[in-house]
Amino acid sequence: MNIRKKTKGIEFKTLLFILIFNISIILIIWFCEVVIFNSLYKNFQINKINHIVEKFNNKESDTYVLAETLAYENEVCISVVNSKNIVFNYNTLQKGCLLNQNNKLIKELMNDFINKDVINDYYKISNPTTNTKGILYAVKTNNENVFIYSNLENISSFVKLFKGQFVYFLMIIIICSIFISIFIANKVTKPIRKITEKAKELGEGKNIKFPKNGILEIDELSKTLEDVQKELNKNEEIKRDLLANVSHDLKTPLTMIKAYAEMIKDISYKDHKKMNEHLDIIMEESDRLTTLVNDILELSKVQNDAYLYNYEEYDLVKEIKKIIKRYEVMKDLEQYNFEVTLPKKALIKADKNKINQVIYNLLNNAINYTGKDKIVKINMVKENNKYLVEIIDSGKGIKSEEIPYIWDKYYKNDKNHQRNIVSTGLGLSIVKEILNKHNFEYGVISEVGKGSTFYFKIDIET
């Protein structure tokens, strides 16, 4: 409610901006016309008259012919008074010229100049007929007196109309701006309002089609919201999978623990050997529960930067060998075959515990999804200035369209567990977070029916 009171709609903002823009343009035009253009026009007229005066001072032809030519070429009016006081007028009928009028001031100035012993002189005059300023330039040449008159302000009909009707122009612009802004605002805001209404339904899980109207930004917004909708649907599916996966992972060991505890209570407490076997099973199932809880907590830590990384230099080959040795029990009990190719030594700088966890998670993933041959390969080679670590299984592989999602938390390529190792759907997500924190390159190469190769690359310390 407070937001709506403090902010204005796009229609109002559009109207305001267009009004301000148009009024600013009109004011700029007015300023240019009244101030700048008048000044430029005045300088132009003065320069033009100076040029005409120079022509008379250096004339090579008859004064009367030159006066007629210059008057019409330069759009000024010229009067030539000879020694007998006979006046010859050229272009004096043009609008605003004072030389063809019985103007007392002009006559006085002309007589004053004729009687003065000067060659050139000029006079600034206010023209009462046009309410503008003008200039009268006088030149003595031989026995003639030449008078050149020009307005110093533009007296065209358009300029006068513009100046006189400026207020009306402004009102027309404001009215037009209102209608244009309403049209534009409606054209732009209508699809935005529709998108807003549709966006409110996103949280309801509906499959929404956002409108497009040919405006690039609005169409991009619609596409972005449709992408968001897809992501929300995907996250919703992931949540459903999480509930199914975690409830499966929790239910099985809890059921086993309860069942064997009841057996110990009711039956096997009399048989010491049987009781120990049942207790071993309870401990194994407890370990499965611990793994599940630890994975969830671990992912929360690495994602929220709750863990402080301890970077140190150590031999990765030595650590990998230790990890593989812990899996030897699976060789004996379940006939897994671990094929290992490692260099003699590989010094790296990283968080030892976290990189070990990456290898554990990738190994567990490979064991969980490898083929019937139960072969898991661990390779490490030097590649340019990096160590390439690969964990390879011989399972059914991953479809190309699923590869971008396998690093997402709770995502499982196969919803059904294949091995006796608990799969929470968090292992690869933890791997992703740790390797991102180390800025190590990682990825997966997979072919359906032939298995998958998970890898990461570590910079070699130099």
Secondary structure, DSSP 8 states (H G I E B T S, - for coil): -HHHHHS--HHHHHHHHHHHHHHHHHHHHHHIIIIIIHHHHHHHHHHHHHHHHHHHHT--S-HHHHHHHHHHHHT-EEEEE-TT--EEEESTTSTT-STTS--HHHHHHHHHHHHSS-SEEEEEEEETTTTEEEEEEEEEETTEEEEEEEESS---HHHHHHHHTHHHHHHHHHHHHHHHHHHHHHHHHHHHHHHHHHHTTGGGT--------S-HHHHHHHHHHHHHHHHHHHHHHHHHHHHHHHHHHHHHHHHHHHHHHHHHHHTGGG-HHHHHHHHHHHHHHHHHHHHHHHHHHHHHHHHTT-S---EEEEEHHHHHHHHHHHTHHHHHHH--EEEEE--S--EEEEEHHHHHHHHHHHHHHHHHH--TT-EEEEEEEEETTEEEEEEEE-SS---TTTGGGTTSTT--SSSS--SSS---S-HHHHHHHHHHHHT-EEEEEEETTTEEEEEEEEE---
